[in-house]
Amino acid sequence: MTGTDSLVLVANAGDGSISTFRLAGDRLERLAVTGGLTGCSTFAVDAERDLVYAGVKGEPAGIVTLALDRATGVLTERSRLDLPAGGMNYLALTHGGSALLGASYGGGYGIVCPVEVSSAGAVGSVGEPTARVAYPNLHSVLPSPDGRFAYFVSLGGDLIAQYALSDALALTPLDPPTAAAPTGSGPRHLVIDDDHGAVYVLTEFSAEVLHYRRDSASGILDFAGSARAFDPAAGLGHGVFGADPLAHHYIWGADLHRAGDRLWASERTESTLGSLAIAADGTLTDASRFTRTEQQPRGFAMSADGRHLIAAGEKSTTVSLYRVDGDDLTLTDRAETGRGANWVRVV
């Protein structure tokens, strides 16, 4: 899929909605805004079946399955799974769309759920969890590309929990069961890069990208180094768990995505986007060029061809579209979305 025939979905937590845009060249056309998704700040997309799995807040929280109409951009609710223990902050699909991984920051737990993909009447229905793990302040989870492993990132525990994921959707801890992150770094979002045999994790309190070598056979992570993803000229202090980063001018790392041989990262206090080059051996170079973007950019995404970046801001009601050239971003369009925009995906 190229950027010219893609849709962009943006979750607006403040409005409880998801906006749908068409990405046409260097322009964004807003097609629809679907409401009724209280506090939505994460979703996963099954592009093959045009299904969206959205995490919603409330009493109880839940995961809502939505059908995506690609022509109109409208999302229509199909089913819902209640989550009495707390809402999801990150969702990811695996096993060909038949399993959904979730991480709950406030609830401190992670889950694996089956997804019905074969019956016409029930396609997209999310079943009760088949496995559950517990770590403080889980912030994200991703499966390995082959679906054999799952990695849960614990911001509160400064670690990445690593598991084997079976065909029956059971989780078995690897040996060792966790890979450590630097104390007080607050690991947040991750990228699994099989091309370089690596997992990269962006930290919230130090805005570093941690590099772990990944053994594709065993799934085990081995820490290999780190690189800076924030602007050193901004005079930011090291973040502290529970402190207001804006009041203290602390580092506030957020989102991480890969496009080709670069990783892009966002930092919210200074509202910047920066890229880190990936060498052939997987090592990283510090980000050195930064672009100011939407205020407080918690979420952004890259087009599949790597030619465009779409950024949202928690304190902005617009999204920005950039053309990407190396580590240079050129703003080509801006479009209205909603309040508290914080999650972006291109499908």
Secondary structure, DSSP 8 states (H G I E B T S, - for coil): --GGGEEEEEEETTTTEEEEEEEETTEEEEEEEE---TT--EEEEETTTTEEEEEE-SSSEEEEEEEE-TTT--EEEEEEEEETT---SEEEEEGGGTEEEEEETTTTEEEEEEB--S-TTTTT-B---SEEEE-TTEEEEEE-TTSSEEEEEETTTTEEEEEEE-TT--EEEEEEEEEE--TT--EEEEEEEGGGTEEEEEESSS-EEEEEEE-TTT--EEEEEEEE-S-GGG--B---TTS-HHHHTB--EEEEEEETTEEEEEETTTTEEEEEEB-TTS-B-----EEE-SSS---EEE-TTSSEEEEE-TT-SEEEEEEEETTEEEEEEEEE--SSEEEEEE-
